[in-house]
Amino acid sequence: MKNKQQKRIFIVLMIIFTITLVSVLVAVNIINVNSSFRQQRRMIRDDIGFYGIEAFCGNDNQKIKRQEYDYSTSVVLKNKTIMVLSNSLKETTDKDILSMTQKLQKSGKRFGSIDDYIYLVRILKSGNTVYIFVNNKEALQNSKQFFIVSIFIFLLSVIVFTIISYYLSRWMIKPSEKAIKNQKIFVANISHDLKTPITIIRANADLIENEVKNKKSIKYIQQETEKLNHLVNEMLTLTRIDNTISKENFKSFNFGDSLFDVVLPFESIAYEKGIRFNINININEVTDYFGDESNIQKLAEILIDNAMSYTAKGGIVDVDAYENSKAVTLSVTNTGEPISDEKKVEIFDRFYRESKSRERTGNHYGLGLSIANTIVKKHNGKITVESKNGKNTFTVILPK
């Protein structure tokens, strides 16, 4: 599968097909069993109507035998005595017939099936009750064979439709893939086009700062230009990560040392903001990791910067890193406004910010976490967010 969208479409198609096919096959099998059951019932009733119930009770059964089914007849007399009048059922003794008759006598049913037999009950004018048992083993065997054939058809259909669904899902996502590709090209082009004029504006603002009396206006220009420059740089970073991260850029590096290079500069920022900053990285535990070091550092920088930005004065930011035999884990926790459950997926979308009240806080334009998510995916990792006890924790798991 090329991406999650294709995978989702493929799964949906397979679920719809499987449910539909199972429903059809179950319905066909039920209809087949009921049809066989009704056919046997109609055959017995036709014979009773043509020959009369007495034909099943006598010893001369040649006419009935022409219908090519085996049967047995028992009768319950007025005094509750049970007698077996005839029995042409193979491997079924008179004792078995008596036992089935007793069971049916208690149930009071007039027609149905018991074990491998279909039964029909008739009350004679004399007051005696006649029970007719017909061998239904052949019909049951045919039903089983039909069921086995249905399973074979199901498995074959699943294989065929799996192939069809795969190519169909690929065809269905082509328009969206093209749109995403065009969007990335647009973002890359517009970012490059904006970079030059922003640089010129900044340079000219710096030059005329000493010549203009209203330096406050120049400061505003410089501040807003800096924000715009930061946005463009993030857009360019995202475009670069989308297009350039590959295994060729991966190398083995000390995860702990590399992480310390990113984390330590934030101590001064935390001090200025009045935030308690806790670093829990054991270099002896978090050692070699194979990946793109510069992007892993960018990932850590984004998560820590995000935590610092949304932590109030007097709050706490914790950075933890550790490893096991299968993966390296980095987690960044901060005290602050909890992230709602419905926003925990959207928070990694491009240009998304969880709190509208903080839209103009700092140089945050909703691209940081999207960049972090892209870096994690390029390393086949997983990033999650959890809000608990007044703390938000972003956890990154990177497989070795």
C-alpha positions in Angstrom: 0.0 0.0 0.0 1.3 3.4 -1.0 -0.3 5.4 1.8 -3.0 5.3 4.5 -5.7 6.6 2.2 -5.3 3.7 -0.2 -5.2 1.3 2.8 -8.4 2.7 4.2 -10.2 2.5 0.8 -8.9 -1.1 0.3 -10.2 -2.1 3.8 -13.6 -0.5 3.3 -14.0 -2.2 -0.1 -13.0 -5.6 1.4 -15.4 -5.2 4.3 -18.3 -4.3 2.0 -17.6 -7.2 -0.3 -17.1 -9.7 2.5 -20.3 -8.7 4.3 -22.2 -8.8 1.0 -20.8 -12.2 -0.1 -21.3 -13.8 3.3 -24.9 -12.5 3.4 -25.6 -13.9 -0.1 -24.0 -17.3 0.6 -25.8 -17.7 4.0 -29.1 -16.7 2.4 -28.6 -19.2 -0.5 -27.7 -22.0 1.9 -30.7 -21.3 4.0 -32.9 -21.2 1.0 -31.4 -24.5 -0.3 -32.0 -26.3 3.1 -35.6 -24.9 3.4 -36.3 -25.8 -0.3 -35.2 -29.4 0.3 -37.2 -29.5 3.5 -40.3 -28.2 1.8 -39.9 -30.6 -1.1 -39.8 -33.6 1.2 -42.8 -32.3 3.1 -44.8 -31.7 -0.1 -43.9 -35.2 -1.4 -45.2 -36.9 1.7 -48.4 -34.8 1.7 -48.9 -35.6 -2.0 -48.6 -39.4 -1.3 -50.9 -39.1 1.7 -53.4 -37.3 -0.5 -53.1 -39.8 -3.3 -52.8 -43.1 -1.5 -54.4 -42.2 1.8 -52.8 -42.4 5.3 -53.8 -46.0 5.4 -51.2 -46.8 2.8 -48.5 -45.9 5.2 -50.0 -48.1 7.9 -50.3 -51.4 6.0 -47.9 -54.0 5.0 -48.4 -53.6 1.2 -46.1 -50.6 0.5 -45.2 -51.3 -3.1 -46.9 -48.2 -4.4 -45.3 -46.0 -1.8 -41.8 -47.4 -2.5 -42.1 -46.2 -6.1 -41.6 -42.7 -4.7 -38.0 -43.8 -3.8 -37.8 -42.7 -0.2 -37.5 -44.8 2.9 -39.9 -44.3 5.7 -41.2 -45.7 9.0 -44.7 -45.5 10.5 -45.7 -45.7 14.1 -49.1 -45.2 15.7 -50.2 -44.1 19.2 -53.4 -45.8 20.1 -56.1 -44.3 22.3 -54.8 -46.1 25.3 -51.4 -44.4 24.7 -49.8 -47.6 23.5 -47.1 -47.0 20.8 -46.8 -49.5 17.9 -44.3 -49.5 15.0 -46.4 -50.5 11.9 -43.7 -50.5 9.3 -40.0 -49.6 9.1 -37.9 -49.5 5.9 -35.3 -47.1 7.3 -31.8 -48.5 7.1 -29.7 -48.5 10.3 -32.8 -47.4 12.3 -34.4 -49.9 14.7 -37.9 -50.1 16.0 -36.6 -49.0 19.4 -35.3 -45.8 17.7 -38.7 -45.2 16.1 -40.4 -45.7 19.5 -38.0 -43.2 21.2 -38.5 -40.5 18.5 -42.3 -41.0 18.7 -42.2 -40.5 22.5 -40.3 -37.3 22.1 -42.7 -36.0 19.5 -45.7 -37.0 21.5 -44.5 -34.6 24.3 -43.7 -31.8 21.9 -47.1 -31.8 20.2 -45.7 -30.6 16.9 -47.3 -31.8 13.6 -44.4 -31.4 11.2 -40.6 -30.9 11.4 -37.3 -32.7 11.6 -35.7 -34.8 14.3 -32.2 -36.2 14.0 -31.8 -37.1 10.3 -35.5 -37.6 9.6 -38.5 -35.5 8.6 -41.7 -36.4 10.4 -45.4 -35.8 9.7 -48.2 -36.3 12.3 -51.8 -37.2 11.3 -54.8 -38.0 13.6 -57.1 -40.6 12.3 -60.9 -40.7 12.6 -60.5 -43.6 15.0 -58.7 -41.3 17.4 -55.3 -43.0 16.9 -52.3 -40.8 16.0 -50.0 -41.8 13.1 -46.3 -40.7 13.0 -44.5 -40.9 9.7 -40.7 -40.7 9.6 -38.9 -40.1 6.3 -35.1 -40.5 5.7 -33.6 -37.1 5.1 -29.9 -38.0 5.2 -29.4 -37.6 1.4 -30.9 -34.1 1.5 -28.7 -33.2 4.5 -25.6 -34.6 2.7 -26.4 -32.5 -0.4 -26.8 -29.5 1.8 -23.4 -30.1 3.4 -21.8 -30.5 0.0 -23.5 -27.3 -1.1 -22.1 -25.5 2.0 -18.6 -26.8 1.2 -18.9 -25.5 -2.4 -20.0 -22.2 -1.0 -16.9 -21.9 1.2 -14.7 -22.6 -1.8 -16.6 -20.0 -3.8 -16.2 -17.5 -0.9 -12.4 -18.1 -0.6 -11.9 -17.9 -4.4 -14.0 -14.7 -4.5 -12.0 -13.1 -1.7 -8.7 -13.8 -3.5 -10.1 -12.3 -6.8 -11.7 -9.3 -5.1 -8.5 -8.6 -3.0 -6.6 -8.2 -6.3 -9.4 -6.1 -7.7 -9.7 -3.9 -4.6 -6.0 -3.3 -4.5 -5.9 -1.9 -8.1 -9.3 -0.1 -7.6 -8.0 1.6 -4.5 -4.9 2.7 -6.3 -7.1 4.2 -9.1 -9.4 5.9 -6.6 -6.6 7.8 -4.8 -4.9 9.0 -8.0 -6.9 12.3 -8.0 -6.1 13.0 -4.4 -2.5 12.1 -4.8 -2.2 14.5 -7.7 -3.9 17.2 -5.7 -1.5 16.7 -2.7 1.5 16.7 -5.1 0.3 19.9 -6.7 -0.2 21.4 -3.2 3.3 20.5 -2.2 4.7 22.0 -5.4 2.7 25.2 -4.8 3.9 25.5 -1.2 7.5 25.0 -2.3 7.3 27.5 -5.2 5.5 30.2 -3.2 8.0 29.7 -0.3 10.9 30.3 -2.6 9.2 33.2 -4.3 8.5 34.9 -0.9 12.0 34.3 0.5 13.8 36.8 -1.7 11.4 39.8 -1.2 11.3 39.2 2.5 15.1 39.2 2.7 15.2 42.5 0.8 12.6 44.0 3.0 14.5 43.0 6.1 17.7 44.3 4.8 16.3 47.7 3.8 14.5 48.0 7.1 17.8 47.5 8.9 19.4 50.1 6.7 16.9 52.9 7.2 16.4 52.1 10.9 19.0 54.8 11.9 17.7 57.4 9.4 14.0 57.4 10.3 12.7 59.2 13.3 9.7 56.9 13.8 11.8 53.9 14.7 8.7 52.2 16.3 7.2 51.7 12.8 10.5 50.3 11.6 10.4 47.9 14.5 6.9 46.7 13.6 8.1 46.1 10.0 11.1 44.1 11.3 9.0 42.1 13.7 6.3 41.2 11.2 9.0 40.5 8.5 10.7 38.1 11.0 7.5 36.3 11.6 6.8 36.0 7.9 10.4 34.8 7.4 9.9 32.2 10.1 6.8 30.9 8.3 8.5 30.7 5.0 11.4 28.8 6.5 9.0 26.3 8.1 7.2 25.8 4.8 10.6 25.3 3.1 11.6 22.8 5.8 8.4 20.9 5.4 8.9 20.7 1.6 12.5 19.6 2.0 11.6 16.9 4.5 8.8 15.7 2.2 11.2 15.4 -0.7 14.7 14.6 0.6 14.5 12.3 3.6 15.8 8.9 2.4 17.8 6.0 3.7 20.8 7.5 1.9 20.9 10.3 4.5 20.7 7.9 7.4 23.7 7.2 9.6 24.5 5.9 13.0 24.8 8.5 15.7 24.7 8.9 19.5 21.0 9.7 20.2 21.7 11.1 23.7 24.6 13.4 22.7 22.6 14.7 19.7 19.6 15.3 21.9 21.6 17.2 24.5 22.8 19.6 21.7 19.2 20.5 21.1 17.9 20.5 24.7 20.5 22.5 26.6 19.9 25.9 24.7 16.3 25.7 26.0 17.4 26.0 29.6 18.0 29.8 29.2 14.6 30.2 27.5 12.9 28.3 30.3 14.7 30.5 32.9 13.5 33.7 31.2 9.9 32.4 31.1 10.0 31.2 34.7 9.4 27.6 33.6 10.9 24.6 35.5 12.8 22.6 32.9 13.7 18.9 33.7 16.0 16.9 31.5 16.1 13.1 32.0 18.4 11.7 29.3 20.9 9.0 30.2 23.6 8.9 27.6 24.6 5.4 28.7 21.1 4.1 27.9 20.3 6.1 24.8 23.2 5.3 22.6 23.5 4.6 18.9 20.5 5.2 16.5 20.4 4.8 12.8 18.6 7.8 11.1 18.8 11.3 9.8 20.5 13.2 12.7 19.6 16.7 11.6 15.9 15.9 11.3 15.9 14.0 14.6 17.3 17.1 16.2 14.6 19.2 14.4 12.0 16.9 15.8 13.2 17.3 19.3 13.4 21.1 18.8 9.9 21.3 17.6 8.4 19.3 20.5 10.3 21.3 23.2 9.6 24.6 21.6 5.9 23.7 21.4 5.9 22.7 25.1 7.7 26.0 26.1 5.2 28.1 24.0 2.1 26.6 25.7 3.4 26.5 29.3 2.6 29.4 31.6 5.0 31.0 34.0 5.6 28.6 36.9 4.8 25.6 34.8 6.9 22.5 34.2 8.5 21.0 31.0 10.0 17.5 31.2 12.2 15.9 28.4 12.7 12.2 28.8 14.6 9.8 26.5 15.3 6.1 26.8 15.7 3.0 24.8 15.1 -0.7 24.7 16.1 -3.5 22.4 13.5 -2.5 19.8 13.1 1.2 19.8 14.2 4.6 21.1 11.6 6.7 22.9 11.5 10.5 23.3 8.8 12.2 25.4 8.1 15.9 26.1 5.6 16.8 28.8 4.3 20.2 29.8 1.7 21.6 32.1 -1.0 23.6 30.5 -4.4 23.6 28.8 -5.4 20.0 28.0 -5.8 18.9 24.4 -9.3 17.5 23.7 -9.6 14.0 22.4 -11.2 15.1 19.1 -8.2 17.4 18.5 -5.5 14.8 19.1 -5.6 13.6 15.5 -6.1 17.0 13.9 -3.2 18.6 15.8 -0.7 17.1 13.4 -2.4 18.5 10.3 -0.7 21.3 8.5 -1.5 24.9 9.5 -3.6 23.6 12.4 -3.6 25.1 16.0 -5.5 23.5 18.8 -6.4 26.8 20.6 -7.7 29.7 18.5 -7.1 32.0 21.5 -3.3 31.5 20.9 -3.2 31.9 17.2 -1.0 35.0 17.4 1.2 33.7 20.2 4.8 33.6 19.0 5.9 32.4 15.6 3.6 29.4 15.5 1.6 28.8 12.3 0.5 25.2 12.8 3.4 23.7 10.8 5.7 22.6 13.6 3.8 19.4 14.7 3.1 18.6 11.0 6.9 18.7 10.4 7.5 16.6 13.5 4.9 14.0 12.3 6.5 13.9 8.8 10.0 13.3 10.3 8.6 10.5 12.5 6.8 8.8 9.6 10.0 9.0 7.5 11.7 7.0 10.2 8.9 4.5 10.4 8.0 5.7 13.9 4.9 6.7 15.8 4.0 9.9 17.6 1.1 10.2 20.1 -0.3 12.8 22.4 -1.8 12.2 25.8 -3.5 14.7 28.2 -3.7 13.6 31.8 -3.7 15.3 35.2 -3.2 18.7 33.7 -0.2 17.7 31.6 0.2 17.2 27.8 2.7 14.5 26.8 4.0 14.0 23.2 5.7 10.6 22.9 7.8 9.6 19.9 8.7 5.9 19.4 11.4 5.3 16.7 12.2 1.7 15.9 15.8 0.7 15.6 
